[in-house]
Amino acid sequence: MKDIEEAIDRVLLGLEKKHRVMTPGEKERVAFREAGHAVTALSVPHGSPVHRVSIIPRAIGALGHTLQLPTEERFLMTRPEFEDQLTVMMGGRVAEELVYHGEVSTGAADDLERASELARQMVTRFGMSTGLGQLTYGRPVKSRFLSSWSSEEQNYSERTAETIDEEVRRLSNDSYERAKTILTSRRDDLERLAHELIERETIDRTRLEALLDKSGEQGKETRSHG
C-alpha cells in the first residue's frame, strides 16, 4: 500500500523535493496554510475525507498539499458541494490572514486561481447563479490547429459580462467569509495542526483525527440552503 500511495503522489503531485530548503518562516506559513485547508475540509458538510496533509515540497511547485480522497466515484456535483470546495480552497489564504494579522504571501496563488475558475464555471456553465438564471454564457471554440487549446466566444453583452464578474466575486467573497468563520471558531485546532506539521512535516488521516479529536460528524458545519 505504501508503494501504491507513493505512485499516486508522483502522478498527482510530482516527486518530493526534500532538498528544497525553506526558511523557518516560510515553513511556518506553509504549515498554517495547509492546516487551514485541512480544518476547513473537515468542517464543511460535503468535504471529501482528508487523507494526508504535508508541507514537503513537490516537483509541481507546491510547497505543501492537503490530499482529499472521495469515498465513492461521482458523476454529478451539486451547488452545495461546489460551494464547499470553494470554501476549502479559501481556507489557506484565510489561515494566513488570521495568523499573520492580514499580512499575506504569494503562497495562495494557485488556490485563488482554482477558486476563481470554479466560481466562473458555476456561473457561466452550470447555471448556478441566482442573479443570471438557468442559462449558460460563452461558447467554447476549439482550435483547428491545436487540439489541446480552445478559446471562448463571448455570446453575451458587456452588461452581462459585468454581472458575471459580480457573481463570481460574490461566490468567492462568500466562500472566503465562510472559511473565516470556520477557522476563527476552530483557531485552537488550526494552531495545533500547524505546529504538528512543522514538527512532523506529514500527517496521515489517523493521526489527523486523533490530533483534532474529531470523528464522523463532530465539528461539522451545519448549513441550510434556500
HUUR-V128673 format. One line per field, one symbol per residue. ss: DSSP state (H for helix, E for strand, - for the rest). burial: # if it has 16 or more other ideal C-beta (glycine too) atoms within 10 Angstrom, else .. A space follows every 50 residues. Layout:
ss=???
burial=???
This chain:
ss=-HHHHHHHHHHHH--E-------HHHHHHHHHHHHHHHHHHHH------E EEEE---E------EEEE----------HHHHHHHHHHHHHHHHHHHHH- -----HHHHHHHHHHHHHHHHHHH--------------EEEE-------E EEE----HHHHHHHHHHHHHHHHHHHHHHHHHHHH-HHHHHHHHHHHHHH -EEEHHHHHHHH--------------
burial=........#...#..#..........##################.###.# .#######...#######............###################. ......##..#...##.###.###...##..#....##............ .....#......##..##..##..##.###.##..#..######.###.. ..#....##..#.#....#.#.....
